[in-house]
Amino acid sequence: MKLRQLGEDRLLAQLLPDLPRAKAVHTGAGDDCALVEFRGARDLLVLKTDCVVERVHFSVQASPLEIGWKAMMRPLSDFAAVSALPEFGLVALIVPGARSTSWVRQLYRGLKRAAARFGVSIVGGETSDTPGPAALAVTVAGFVEKARRVLRSGGRPGDDLFVTGRLGGALRGKHLRFVPRIRESRWLTEDFRVRAMIDLSDGLGADLPRLARASKLGFKLELERLPLSRGCKIDNAISDGEDYELLFAVSPRERKRLEQSWRKQFPRVPLTRIGKLDQRSTINHQRLPRGYVHFQ
Amino acid sequence: MKLRQLGEDRLLAQLLPDLPRAKAVHTGAGDDCALVEFRGARDLLVLKTDCVVERVHFSVQASPLEIGWKAMMRPLSDFAAVSALPEFGLVALIVPGARSTSWVRQLYRGLKRAAARFGVSIVGGETSDTPGPAALAVTVAGFVEKARRVLRSGGRPGDDLFVTGRLGGALRGKHLRFVPRIRESRWLTEDFRVRAMIDLSDGLGADLPRLARASKLGFKLELERLPLSRGCKIDNAISDGEDYELLFAVSPRERKRLEQSWRKQFPRVPLTRIGKLDQRSTINHQRLPRGYVHFQ
């Protein structure tokens, strides 16, 4: 069978379960980031690798400054998903030898600018030649206090589902210029009990089922409530992908206080209740067009 | 200017100096690994990303099991260079959608086998489609006790230079099957004052000058002493690359004790004194064919 017939989720489901896992590993492959114990430190070490590939995640014409920005911000969006703070970045740069050095310098400017925005020190830089398209793998290391970490798996039946920002249409430009919701995520876990969270990278249609599945639940989505980007329809909000917004679950008991405090804290960022988690059975009644899934 | 006219060392020299560096960063981009402080832990957090690309680091015909092995072992060889112990691995896998799932499963078997050899837990696995050749970026996180870390930069004039194993001819197969010298490195720093160390990935002709330059010194090489792999000449030992052996500097006062204890500890691994570090001036008298350097 070819990879593109299998799809990324099923591929990873085949590869990951039998990975050996040391006691130090709280959360391994399968959530947004890895969370591990490190040498007696009180906080958890948080690790994430992500990659972008030319003609898959960006076009040949894209500005190298924006590509660098995106390559760094994607793993940082996963940090937002677990409510972690990033500290160190490593960059593996795979680029054709015929590419101009000024292209690479601009790419690095974008990487550095994105890193600086969140106080990340770039501590490693590898480069390799390639006969194919350019690609970057960025790894970020950082930390989260044990009490503040949020996984995909903590949702409970009846929890409200919220999304930040607006969904859909990211390929018109936002996917190269977004700012991960780290500040919002850290604010949320300072004062609220966020039970499950994920960042929307493949589209709500792919990522909401992932969160629900990890929590062993189904969901009810109120499609008419979805916060649409300008010019977008419900289908765009579900399937376009690359929104890099947060989707999270909190108890309805916190709804009112959350909505009020959010408006004061982030007056320019919408926070929208879009549905709720529900017993497993309901997942079959909910038919979603799929978000963007690799190899499909 | 094109990348391949500039070369990897000069490219990185242009990109890296103005990277912002936090106080927590002991050693950033430019040495074999990054060494950073983490949240009050006594030991240093060690981070390394490395990548392998089809048709650059392995051929299209190479066994996926061996490719996976190599992709994991390369960053582990950098761990050996700083005398660190690896704990966690993350894998970014860039692979064409038309590749068979069994190829990917074999690749993962190789990755897991290599990780298990050194007790590394694979805690993150990303995959991406690509219209080009397959590529893997593997990141490893681990630790080193502050007193045992070794950099490239600690060499002093008159230090003996030693290499482990034999050099040259790695492309005949060793480059896909090598075992990083982590055990040997840890043994060395338990009982000896290793002043500078590097792993030989690009060939002695490229890596020895790097160690000397980082130590602000030159070197004298006794070419006739080089430990050659079977069927290899001096040029192979200098230029073939991918030996993944250790090159290190110790005071001549430790020479005798080191050579004797090594023979007892590692009777099957040669340890060879190949020259010494010297004042900067001598570097000009030493003409070396270049090792393998990316983009050239």
Interface residues (C-beta under 8 A of the other chain):
Chain A: M1 K2 L3 R4 L6 E8 L11 L12 Q14 L15 L16 D18 L19 P20 R21 A22 A24 V25 T27 G28 A29 C33 A34 V36 F38 R39 G40 A41 R42 D43 L45 L47 K48 T49 D50 C51 V52 V53 E54 R55 V56 H57 E87 F88 L90 V91 A92 I94 V95 P96 G97 A98 R99 S100 T101 S102 V104 R105 Y108 K112 A115 A116 G119 S121 I122 V123 G124 G125 E126 T127 S128 D129 T130 P131 G132 P133 A135 A137 T139 A141 F143 H294 F295
Chain B: M1 K2 L3 R4 L6 E8 L11 L12 Q14 L15 L16 D18 L19 P20 R21 A22 A24 V25 T27 G28 A29 C33 A34 V36 F38 R39 G40 A41 R42 D43 L45 L47 K48 T49 D50 C51 V52 V53 E54 R55 V56 H57 E87 F88 L90 V91 A92 I94 V95 P96 G97 A98 R99 S100 T101 V104 R105 Y108 K112 A115 A116 G119 S121 I122 V123 G124 G125 E126 T127 S128 D129 T130 P131 G132 P133 A135 A137 T139 A141 F143 H294 F295
